[in-house]
C-alpha cells in the first residue's frame, strides 16, 4: 500500500531532528573534552596548547562544514528509505571518533577521518542512486570523487607516517593535516557550483565565496588554455 503524503511530512522532520540531536551531542561532548584535555590543563606549555588547539579547531570546522552541507543536501533530496539515515548515524560516530582522537593527540584520528570520508562517499552514492532526478547530481558525484580519493590518500599517509616517520602527533603533522583539510575544502568550493546566500552553506574560511569563484575561474581558465596549446 502506498504511503500517504502526510505520513512522509511527519517522518522526515523526525528523522532530521534525531540526526541533528546526535550531532548536537557529539559537538557538546567534543567541546567538553577540549576544555578538559587542552584548555584547562594548566601544566601544558603554551606552544603545545596552541599546536593542539590549531589541529582541533581545524577538525571541528571540517566536521561542522561537512554536516551543514550534508543537511542542506538532505533537505533538497529527502530520504526515500532509511539507508541514508543509518549511514548518517555512522558518519556522526566517526566524526566523534576523529575529533576525540585529535583532542587526545592519538594518531589513530587519521583512521577515523579516512573512514569518515569513505562513509560520506557512500552516502553521496546512495543519494545519487536513490534520487536519479536530483538537480544536485554534479555535487554528489564530486563528493564521491573527492571523499573516496581523500579516504585512500589519508589511509596511505597514515601508514607511511606511522611506520616511516613517527607514531605521535607533532608540529609537522599538524601543519600537513591543517593544509590538507583546508585544501580539501578549497578544492570542493572551487569545483562545486553553489547557490547564493545562506542556502549555499559554509565555505572556505577567511575567504569570501566570490573570491573563491574568481580563483576557480582563473585556475581552470589557465588549465584550459594550457590544454589547448599542448593538445592542438
N, C-alpha and C positions, 0 to 999 in steps of 0.2 A: 504494500500500500504506500502511496506517495506521501511524503512528509508534508504537512500543511506549512505554508509560508510563515505563519505566525509563530510556529514552533522554532523555526530557524532563527527568527528575530529574537527569541528568548535564549536560545542555546549559545549563539555566538558571543553576546556580551558576557555571559557567564564564563565561557572558556577564556576570553580575553582577560577578564578580571582575575581569574585564577593564575594565569601566566604572569600578569603584572604584579600580583601579590608575591609570587615566588621571587621575581626579580627584586622587589622591594625588600624582602627578607634577605636575599643574597647581598645586596648593597649595604644594608644595615649591619649585617654581620661583618662584612669586609671593613667598613668604617670603624667598627668597634675593634677589630683586630689591628687595624692600622694604628690606632691610638695606644693599644696595649703593647704591641710589639715594637713600635717605632717611636712615636712622638713622646709617650710618657716614660720611656726608658732613659732616665737621666744619665746613666753611666755610659751611654753610647756616644762616641765622638761626633762632633757636629758634621764633619765632612762625610762620615759614613751614613749619618741620618739623611743628609741631603741626597747621597747616592741612592739609598734605598727608596726614599720618597719619590725621586725622579722616575725610577722604574715603576713604582706602584701607581703613581698618577697617570703615567702613560698607558699602563694596562687598564686602569679604570676608564680612561677616556675611550679607549678602543671598545671596551665592553659596553659602555653606555651608547656610543655611536652605533655599534652593531645591533644592539637591542632596539633602539629607536627606529633604525632603518627597517629592521625585520618587522616591527609592529606596523609601520606605515604600509609595507608591502602586504601584510596580512589583512589590514583594513581594506585595501583596494582589491585583494584577492582572498575572500573569505574561505574558511575551511569547507572542503567537500566531504571530508571524512575526519577521523580522529588521528590519522597517522602524523600529520604535521604538528598537531597539538602535543603528541608524545615526544616527537623529535625536539620540540622547543623546550620541553622539560629537561631532556638530556643535555641540550645546549646550555641551559641555565646551570645545571650541575657542573659542567666542565668550565663554565665561566667562573663559578665559585672556586673550583679547584685551581684554575690558573692564577687568579688574584691572591688566593690564600697562600699558595706555594711561593709566589713572588714576595709577599709580605714577610714570610718566614725565611726568605733567601734560600730556597731549595731549587736546585737546577731542574728538578722534575717539572717545574712550571712550564717549561718548553714542551713537554709531552702533552700536558693538559691543553696548552694553546694549540698544538697541532691537531689534537682530536676535536677541539672546539671548531677550528676551521673546517675540518673534514665533515663534521656533522652539519655545519652551516651550508656546505656544498650540497650535501644530500637533501637538506631542507629545500634549497632552491630548486634542485632537480625534481623533487616531488611536487613542488608548487607549479613548475612549468608543465609537468605532465598531467596534473590534475585539471589545470585551467588552460587548455590549449588556445583559448580565445583571448587570453590576457594581453593587455597593452604593455605589460612590463617584461615581455619576453627577453628583450635585449639586456635589461638589467639582471634578470635571473640567470641568463647564460653567462654574463660577465662575472656574477657572483660565483658560479660553479668553476669557471676557469681560474679565477684568482684564488679562491679558497682551497681548491684541490691542489693547485700548484704551491700555494703558501704552506699547506699542510706537509707536503712532501719535502719542501725545502727546509722547513723547521725541524722535521724528524732527522733529516740528513745532517743539518747543522748541529743538533743536539748530540748525535753520535760522534761527530768529528770533535766537537768541543770537549765532550766528556772523556774520550779516550786519547785525544791528542794534545789537549791544552790543559784544562784543569776541571775539577769537579765542583768548584764553588763559583759563586756569583761575585765577580769583581768589577771594577770600573770599566775595563774594556768591553766586557759582555753587556753591561748596562747601556753603554753608548751604542753598540751594534743593535741591540734589541729596540731601543728607542728610535733609531734611524730606520730600522726595518718596519716598525709599526707605522711611523709617520709616512714612510714611503708607500706602504700598502694603501693607506687612506688616500694619499695624494693621487696615486695611480687610479684608484677606484673613482675618485671625484673627477678626474680628467677624462675617463673613458665612458662613464655612465651619464646620459642626459638626465637632468634633474628638473623638477618642477620649480616654480618660483615661490618665495615666501617660506613660511614655517612648514608647509607641507613637503618641502624638499628634504627636511631632516637636517641634522647637524652636518657640518662639512669639515674641511681641513682646519685645524686650529690656527688662529692668528692670521689667517689669510682669507679675505672676502671671496665668496664664490665667483663673483665677476672676474676677479684676478686669476682664479684657478682656470676659468674658461678661456681667458686670454692666453694663459700659459699653455693650455691644451691646444688651442688653435695654432700657436707659434710652433710647438714641438711637432705636432702631426703635420703641419704645413711644411716644415723643413724635411720631415721624413718622406713626404710625398714628392717634394722637389728632388731629394736625393735619389729616391727610387726611379723617378722619371729620367734623370740624367744618366743613371747607370743601367737602367733597363732598356733604354732606347738605343 
